[in-house]
Amino acid sequence: MDHGGEPDFEALARAAHRRWNADGGAPVLLQRRENAVFRVAGPDGGPAVLRIHRRGYHSDAALRSELAWMRMLGQAGLPVPTPIPAGDGGDLVNVEGWRADMLSWLDGEPLGAIGTPLGLAGTPRRAVFERLGALAGRLHDRSNAWNRPDWFKRPAWDLDGLTGENPLWGRPWELATLSTGDAGLLRRAMAAARLDLASFEGDYGLIHADMLPENILVADGVPRLIDFDDCGFGWRLFEVATALFWHRAEPDYGELEAALVRGYRQCKSLPETAVTALPLFMLLRGLSYVGWTHTRGQELTATLVFDVCALADEYLAGR
């Protein structure tokens, strides 16, 4: 199933699909980024999601931990995909050395897309962001109450994961397209952020860590959360920053931020002292995206580096 060094993901998906004893047409590719994601027929004949996981990105224990967390959240009533066991009863299967799983299907349209304006307008968009904040608050609250299995293992978006010499998503200052001046600026900003993060005392625990507009499906004004691939341990304010990061250019951004925070506080505490640290986590989120662009050899948007350098300048000037 290897074509010149690149696997035939459709063939892998067909082989994996058979492990669920499911009938239906050929898998339909939905997305290929960290994982190859397909729409398939589930064992009950309805739509489901089949994922072929990127090799070397997560261990089997980490993948099973992600699935266990999603199952718990689904059982708690949160609108998230939940694992569908394969024919042998397991959540994770091995196909030609690749790991695959199947998740329940969620209907809805993406909240938006990176680099494009939000399509929502007026009061409904504030309502959606308030509900999104409430969803994040519920997710964090339920996770705090969960008795995780002893084998649970996920990455940590902690001090070193965000600001160490080898951050989880790579060194942003090493992006080849950076000028010498911009590379130095990002290094200085990272060093300053590390100092400030080391003294931050905000809430820390399990987070989704990837609340991009594409990962938030909206149906009848209600947001649903997909793609837990980057979930792990981190500051809850990093989650809030991620949910807001790509909307900062919206003309009503201040109202959207206030709505999201208001919704979060309906389900979980978020002190004003924590909210005042949001610029720090916006900077950290931006730096992580530049690092991701560097290590994956991909471009998120043409303005990403410009925006993150502006965030870095503003942050350093305000310290």
Residue pairs with C-beta under 8 A, 6 or more apart in sequence:
1 7
1 8
1 11
1 12
1 15
1 96
2 8
7 96
7 98
9 29
9 32
9 36
9 52
10 26
10 27
10 29
10 38
12 36
12 52
12 95
12 96
12 98
12 100
13 27
13 29
13 36
13 38
13 40
13 50
13 52
13 100
14 26
14 27
15 95
15 96
16 50
16 52
16 93
16 95
16 98
16 100
17 24
17 27
17 40
17 41
17 50
19 86
19 87
19 88
19 93
19 95
19 100
20 42
20 43
20 84
20 86
20 87
20 102
21 43
21 87
22 40
22 41
22 42
22 43
22 45
22 48
23 41
23 45
24 40
24 41
24 45
25 41
27 38
27 39
27 40
27 50
28 38
28 39
28 40
29 36
29 37
29 38
30 37
30 38
30 39
30 49
31 37
34 53
34 54
34 57
34 229
34 230
35 51
35 52
35 53
35 54
35 229
36 51
36 52
37 49
37 50
37 51
37 52
38 49
38 50
38 51
38 52
39 47
39 48
39 49
39 50
39 105
40 47
40 48
40 49
40 50
40 102
41 47
41 48
42 48
42 84
42 102
42 104
42 105
43 84
46 105
47 105
48 84
48 102
48 103
48 104
48 105
49 81
49 102
49 103
49 104
49 105
50 100
50 101
50 102
51 100
51 101
51 102
51 103
52 95
52 98
52 99
52 100
53 63
53 98
53 99
53 100
53 101
55 97
55 98
57 229
58 66
58 155
58 229
59 153
60 92
60 99
61 151
61 152
61 153
62 153
62 154
62 155
63 92
63 99
63 101
64 91
64 92
64 151
65 148
65 149
65 151
65 152
65 153
65 154
66 154
66 228
66 229
66 231
67 83
67 91
67 92
67 101
68 148
68 149
68 152
69 143
69 146
69 148
69 152
69 154
69 206
69 228
69 231
70 80
70 81
70 82
70 83
70 103
70 228
71 82
71 83
72 142
72 146
73 80
73 82
73 139
73 142
73 143
74 80
74 81
74 82
74 104
75 82
76 138
76 142
78 135
78 138
78 139
78 142
78 225
79 106
79 135
79 222
79 223
79 224
79 225
80 106
80 224
80 225
80 226
80 228
81 103
81 104
81 105
81 106
81 226
81 228
82 103
82 104
83 91
83 101
83 102
83 103
83 104
84 102
84 103
84 104
85 91
86 93
86 102
91 101
92 99
92 100
92 101
93 99
93 100
93 101
94 100
106 217
106 219
106 224
106 226
107 217
107 219
108 217
108 218
108 219
108 223
108 224
109 217
109 218
109 219
110 213
110 214
110 215
110 216
110 217
110 218
111 118
111 120
111 128
111 132
111 213
111 214
111 216
111 217
111 218
111 223
112 118
112 119
112 120
112 213
112 214
112 246
112 247
113 213
113 214
114 212
114 213
114 214
114 246
114 300
114 301
115 246
115 300
115 301
115 302
115 303
117 249
117 250
118 125
118 213
118 247
118 250
120 128
120 218
124 221
125 252
125 256
126 252
126 255
126 256
126 259
127 221
127 259
128 218
128 221
128 223
129 256
129 259
129 260
129 263
130 259
130 260
130 262
130 263
131 221
131 222
131 223
131 263
132 211
132 216
132 223
132 243
132 260
132 263
133 240
133 243
133 259
133 260
133 261
133 262
133 263
133 264
133 265
133 266
134 263
134 264
134 266
134 267
135 223
135 225
135 263
136 208
136 211
136 236
136 239
136 240
136 243
136 260
136 263
136 264
137 263
137 264
137 265
137 266
137 267
137 268
137 270
138 267
138 268
139 208
139 225
140 203
140 205
140 206
140 207
140 236
140 239
140 268
141 267
141 268
143 205
143 206
144 205
146 206
154 206
154 231
154 232
154 233
155 161
155 168
155 230
155 232
155 233
156 168
156 232
156 233
156 234
157 168
157 207
157 209
157 232
157 233
157 234
157 235
157 238
158 204
158 233
158 234
159 194
159 197
159 198
160 166
160 167
161 167
161 168
161 232
161 234
162 168
162 193
162 197
162 234
162 238
162 284
162 287
162 288
163 190
163 191
163 193
163 194
163 197
163 284
164 194
165 171
167 287
167 288
167 291
168 288
169 288
169 289
169 291
169 292
169 295
170 291
170 292
170 294
170 295
171 291
171 294
172 186
172 190
172 287
172 288
172 290
172 291
172 294
172 308
173 183
173 184
173 186
173 187
173 190
174 183
174 294
175 183
175 290
175 291
175 293
175 294
175 305
176 294
177 305
178 186
178 305
182 305
182 309
185 309
185 312
185 313
185 316
186 287
186 290
186 308
186 309
186 312
188 312
188 316
189 283
189 287
189 311
189 312
189 315
189 316
190 287
192 315
192 316
192 319
193 280
193 283
193 284
193 287
193 315
196 277
196 280
196 319
197 280
197 284
200 235
200 277
200 280
202 235
202 236
202 237
202 274
202 277
203 235
203 236
203 237
203 268
203 269
203 270
203 274
204 233
204 234
204 235
204 236
205 233
205 234
205 236
206 231
206 232
206 233
207 231
207 232
207 233
207 234
207 235
207 236
207 238
207 239
208 215
208 225
208 228
208 230
208 231
208 239
208 242
209 230
209 231
209 232
209 234
209 238
209 239
209 242
210 227
210 228
210 229
210 230
210 231
210 242
211 225
211 239
211 242
211 243
212 227
212 242
212 246
213 246
213 247
214 227
215 225
215 226
215 227
216 223
216 224
216 225
216 226
216 243
217 223
217 224
217 225
217 226
218 224
235 281
236 268
236 270
237 274
237 275
237 277
237 278
237 281
238 281
238 284
238 285
240 260
240 261
240 264
240 270
240 278
240 281
241 278
241 281
241 282
241 284
241 285
242 285
243 260
244 253
244 256
244 257
244 260
244 278
244 282
245 282
245 285
245 286
245 289
247 253
247 256
248 282
248 307
250 256
257 278
261 270
261 275
264 270
279 311
279 314
279 315
279 318
280 315
282 311
283 308
283 311
283 312
283 315
286 304
286 307
286 308
286 311
286 312
287 308
287 312
289 300
289 304
289 308
290 304
290 305
290 308
292 298
292 300
293 299
293 300
293 304
